[in-house]
């Protein structure tokens, strides 16, 4: 099943002339700008946190029926994890590398 609430937080963009930089550098720059409130063309951090809360609540509801696996990405996974912990779930067996990570949450 795929649900929009679990999609990655989009990066904002700019309409100004800028120097050439590798895409990875712009991704870091725009993610940092987003964390400080710049959200042109994307949801703000505040809106994304509300979506993460709704996603965590959805996962809790699904977990009441049995084990749940969420495959997601980056920032959104971290925000959902924080919300799960705020709802009383414990993060267990968190592992990761630069490109992949996983975590198990238990009530």
C-alpha positions as CSV (number, residue, x, y, z in Angstrom):
1,X,0.0,0.0,0.0
2,X,1.3,3.5,-0.8
3,X,0.1,6.6,1.0
4,X,1.0,10.2,0.3
5,X,1.6,11.0,4.0
6,X,4.7,8.9,4.0
7,X,6.4,10.5,1.0
8,X,9.7,12.3,1.5
9,X,9.7,16.0,2.5
10,X,10.3,17.9,-0.7
11,X,13.2,20.3,-1.2
12,X,12.4,24.0,-1.8
13,X,13.8,25.7,-4.9
14,X,14.9,29.2,-5.9
15,X,14.3,31.5,-8.7
16,X,17.5,33.4,-8.5
17,X,20.7,33.2,-10.5
18,X,23.2,31.1,-8.6
19,X,26.7,29.7,-9.2
20,X,27.1,26.2,-10.5
21,X,27.4,23.6,-7.8
22,X,27.0,19.9,-7.8
23,X,23.5,18.6,-7.2
24,X,24.6,17.1,-3.9
25,X,25.7,20.5,-2.7
26,X,22.4,22.1,-3.6
27,X,20.5,19.4,-1.9
28,X,22.4,20.1,1.4
29,X,22.0,23.9,1.0
30,X,18.3,23.7,0.3
31,X,17.6,21.2,3.1
32,X,19.4,23.5,5.5
33,X,17.5,26.5,4.2
34,X,14.3,24.4,4.6
35,X,15.2,23.6,8.2
36,X,15.5,27.4,8.8
37,X,12.1,28.2,7.3
38,X,12.7,28.6,3.5
39,X,10.1,26.5,1.8
40,X,9.4,28.0,-1.7
41,X,7.7,25.2,-3.7
42,X,7.5,22.8,-0.8
43,X,5.7,22.3,2.4
44,X,7.2,24.0,5.4
45,X,8.9,22.2,8.2
46,X,5.9,22.8,10.4
47,X,3.5,21.3,7.9
48,X,5.8,18.4,7.3
49,X,6.0,17.8,11.1
50,X,2.2,17.6,11.2
51,X,2.2,15.1,8.4
52,X,4.8,13.1,10.2
53,X,2.5,13.1,13.3
54,X,-0.4,11.9,11.2
55,X,1.9,9.2,9.6
56,X,3.0,8.0,13.0
57,X,-0.6,7.8,14.2
58,X,-1.4,5.8,11.1
59,X,1.4,3.4,11.7
60,X,0.3,2.9,15.3
61,X,-3.3,2.1,14.1
62,X,-1.9,-0.4,11.6
63,X,0.4,-1.9,14.2
64,X,-2.7,-2.7,16.4
65,X,-3.5,-5.3,13.7
66,X,-0.1,-6.8,13.4
67,X,3.5,-6.0,12.3
68,X,4.1,-3.1,10.0
69,X,6.9,-2.4,7.5
70,X,7.4,1.1,6.3
71,X,9.9,1.8,3.5
72,X,10.6,5.5,3.3
73,X,13.3,8.0,2.9
74,X,15.5,10.4,4.8
75,X,14.1,13.3,6.7
76,X,10.5,12.0,6.7
77,X,11.6,8.7,8.3
78,X,13.5,10.7,11.0
79,X,10.5,12.9,11.7
80,X,8.1,9.9,11.8
81,X,10.5,8.2,14.2
82,X,10.5,11.2,16.5
83,X,6.7,11.2,16.5
84,X,6.5,7.5,17.2
85,X,8.8,8.0,20.2
86,X,6.6,10.9,21.4
87,X,3.7,8.5,21.3
88,X,5.5,6.1,23.6
89,X,7.2,3.8,21.1
90,X,10.8,2.7,21.7
91,X,13.4,2.8,19.0
92,X,15.3,-0.5,18.9
93,X,18.0,-1.9,16.7
94,X,18.6,1.4,14.7
95,X,21.3,0.9,12.2
96,X,22.5,2.7,9.1
97,X,25.1,3.9,6.7
98,X,25.3,6.9,4.4
99,X,22.7,5.5,2.0
100,X,20.6,3.0,4.0
101,X,19.2,2.8,7.5
102,X,16.6,0.9,9.4
103,X,15.0,1.0,12.7
104,X,12.6,-1.1,14.7
105,X,10.0,0.6,16.9
106,X,8.2,-1.3,19.7
107,X,5.5,-0.3,22.1
